[in-house]
Amino acid sequence: MFCRHSIVLLVSRLDEFVAQILRTSYEAFPERLRGSAKTLSFDELLDARSIHDIFLRFADKEIDRLLRQSQEEIIGYLDEQFKIGIKDQFSNYAAFLEVTERRNLFVHTGGVVTPQYLDYYEKLKLPKDQAPKLGQHLEVLPAYYLKAAEMFIEIGLRIGQGVVRRLFPKE
């Protein structure tokens, strides 16, 4: 169980990191929130202590909306907004996405392989000879976890460096 939760934790920590990166980008460049369809209730406006507090509530709603999407959609958003090229330049992108889908299995099915997981595995063009079987219980062996942790460190560095360099090129 600990090994499965370690994968869940990797994905959760990446989501927290992405949320902080986005919050920083929105605070530094509020115009990045233009076009957001988010709204605040009258009660939320009355509870706000300042215009900045209202802005942060909009930012948090936008971040929450994004983080409810798949990791593939989140990375697509970051690539589009910040031109960091993760999809094109991260050689382990497909394997990274498999880890995030495995996380979904651990959270929602206890690690039992579903048709949805197998369809996604095939879409990622991962090795067919390594594909699990429908109904199989997936585990997290030490080698798998080590590779997953290394990928998450790398993608975190790519996101952090890419966004910071794009937003603050002189710093």
C-alpha positions as CSV (number, residue, x, y, z in Angstrom):
1,M,0.0,0.0,0.0
2,F,2.8,2.4,0.8
3,C,4.3,1.9,-2.7
4,R,1.0,2.7,-4.3
5,H,0.6,5.8,-2.2
6,S,4.1,7.0,-3.1
7,I,2.9,7.3,-6.7
8,V,-0.2,9.2,-5.6
9,L,2.0,11.5,-3.6
10,L,4.3,12.2,-6.6
11,V,1.3,13.3,-8.7
12,S,-0.1,15.4,-5.8
13,R,3.1,17.2,-5.1
14,L,3.5,18.0,-8.8
15,D,0.0,19.5,-8.8
16,E,0.9,21.6,-5.8
17,F,4.0,22.8,-7.5
18,V,2.1,23.7,-10.7
19,A,-0.5,25.5,-8.6
20,Q,2.3,27.6,-7.0
21,I,4.0,28.3,-10.3
22,L,0.6,29.5,-11.8
23,R,-0.2,31.6,-8.7
24,T,3.2,33.3,-9.0
25,S,2.6,33.9,-12.7
26,Y,-0.8,35.4,-12.1
27,E,0.4,37.6,-9.3
28,A,3.3,38.9,-11.5
29,F,1.2,39.2,-14.6
30,P,-2.5,39.6,-13.7
31,E,-3.3,40.0,-17.4
32,R,-2.7,36.3,-17.8
33,L,-6.2,35.8,-16.2
34,R,-7.9,37.7,-19.0
35,G,-10.6,35.7,-20.7
36,S,-11.1,33.6,-17.6
37,A,-14.8,32.8,-17.4
38,K,-14.7,32.6,-13.6
39,T,-17.1,34.5,-11.5
40,L,-17.4,35.3,-7.8
41,S,-20.6,35.4,-5.8
42,F,-21.8,38.6,-4.1
43,D,-21.0,37.0,-0.7
44,E,-17.4,36.2,-1.9
45,L,-17.0,39.8,-2.9
46,L,-18.3,41.1,0.4
47,D,-16.0,38.7,2.3
48,A,-13.0,40.0,0.4
49,R,-10.7,42.3,2.3
50,S,-9.1,44.0,-0.7
51,I,-9.0,44.1,-4.5
52,H,-5.9,41.9,-4.2
53,D,-7.9,39.3,-2.3
54,I,-10.6,39.3,-5.0
55,F,-7.8,38.8,-7.6
56,L,-6.4,35.9,-5.6
57,R,-9.8,34.3,-5.5
58,F,-10.1,34.5,-9.3
59,A,-6.6,33.1,-9.6
60,D,-7.4,30.2,-7.2
61,K,-10.6,29.4,-9.2
62,E,-8.6,29.3,-12.5
63,I,-5.9,27.1,-10.9
64,D,-8.5,24.8,-9.5
65,R,-10.2,24.5,-12.9
66,L,-6.9,23.6,-14.5
67,L,-5.8,21.1,-11.9
68,R,-9.1,19.2,-12.3
69,Q,-8.0,18.3,-15.8
70,S,-5.8,15.4,-16.8
71,Q,-2.0,15.8,-16.5
72,E,-1.9,15.7,-20.3
73,E,-4.2,18.7,-20.4
74,I,-2.2,20.5,-17.7
75,I,1.0,20.1,-19.5
76,G,-0.7,21.2,-22.8
77,Y,-1.8,24.3,-21.0
78,L,1.7,25.1,-19.6
79,D,3.2,24.4,-23.0
80,E,0.7,26.7,-24.7
81,Q,0.9,29.5,-22.1
82,F,4.6,29.5,-21.5
83,K,6.1,27.9,-24.6
84,I,8.2,25.5,-22.6
85,G,8.0,22.5,-25.0
86,I,7.5,19.7,-22.6
87,K,5.4,17.6,-25.0
88,D,8.1,17.9,-27.7
89,Q,11.3,17.9,-25.7
90,F,10.7,15.6,-22.7
91,S,11.7,12.2,-23.9
92,N,9.9,10.4,-21.1
93,Y,6.6,12.3,-21.7
94,A,4.6,9.1,-22.5
95,A,6.0,7.2,-19.5
96,F,5.3,10.2,-17.3
97,L,1.6,10.2,-18.4
98,E,1.4,6.4,-17.7
99,V,2.5,7.1,-14.1
100,T,-0.3,9.7,-13.8
101,E,-2.8,7.2,-15.2
102,R,-1.5,4.5,-12.8
103,R,-2.1,7.0,-10.0
104,N,-5.7,7.2,-11.1
105,L,-6.0,3.5,-11.0
106,F,-4.6,3.4,-7.4
107,V,-7.0,6.1,-6.3
108,H,-10.2,4.9,-8.1
109,T,-9.9,1.1,-8.5
110,G,-7.2,0.0,-6.0
111,G,-4.8,-0.5,-8.9
112,V,-7.0,-2.8,-11.0
113,V,-6.4,-2.3,-14.7
114,T,-9.5,-0.9,-16.6
115,P,-10.3,-0.7,-20.3
116,Q,-9.8,3.1,-20.0
117,Y,-6.3,2.6,-18.7
118,L,-5.5,0.1,-21.5
119,D,-6.9,2.5,-24.2
120,Y,-4.7,5.3,-22.8
121,Y,-1.7,3.0,-22.6
122,E,-2.1,2.1,-26.3
123,K,-2.7,5.8,-27.2
124,L,0.7,6.6,-25.5
125,K,2.3,4.0,-27.8
126,L,4.0,2.3,-24.9
127,P,5.6,-1.1,-25.4
128,K,2.8,-3.6,-26.1
129,D,4.7,-6.5,-24.6
130,Q,4.8,-4.6,-21.3
131,A,1.1,-3.7,-21.3
132,P,-0.8,-5.1,-18.3
133,K,-3.8,-7.3,-18.7
134,L,-7.4,-6.2,-18.0
135,G,-8.3,-6.8,-14.4
136,Q,-4.6,-7.1,-13.3
137,H,-3.6,-5.5,-10.0
138,L,-0.7,-3.1,-10.7
139,E,2.1,-2.8,-8.2
140,V,4.9,-0.4,-7.7
141,L,8.2,-2.1,-7.7
142,P,11.3,-0.2,-6.5
143,A,12.7,0.2,-10.1
144,Y,9.4,1.6,-11.3
145,Y,9.2,4.0,-8.4
146,L,12.8,5.2,-8.9
147,K,12.1,5.9,-12.6
148,A,8.9,7.6,-11.8
149,A,10.5,9.8,-9.1
150,E,13.3,10.8,-11.5
151,M,10.7,11.7,-14.2
152,F,8.8,13.9,-11.8
153,I,11.9,15.6,-10.6
154,E,12.8,16.3,-14.3
155,I,9.4,17.5,-15.3
156,G,9.2,19.7,-12.2
157,L,12.6,21.3,-13.1
158,R,11.5,21.7,-16.7
159,I,8.3,23.5,-15.6
160,G,9.9,25.6,-13.0
161,Q,12.9,26.7,-15.1
162,G,10.8,27.1,-18.3
163,V,8.1,29.3,-16.6
164,V,10.5,31.4,-14.6
165,R,12.8,32.0,-17.6
166,R,9.8,32.9,-19.8
167,L,8.2,35.2,-17.2
168,F,11.4,36.8,-15.8
169,P,14.0,36.6,-18.5
170,K,16.3,39.3,-16.9
171,E,16.3,37.7,-13.4
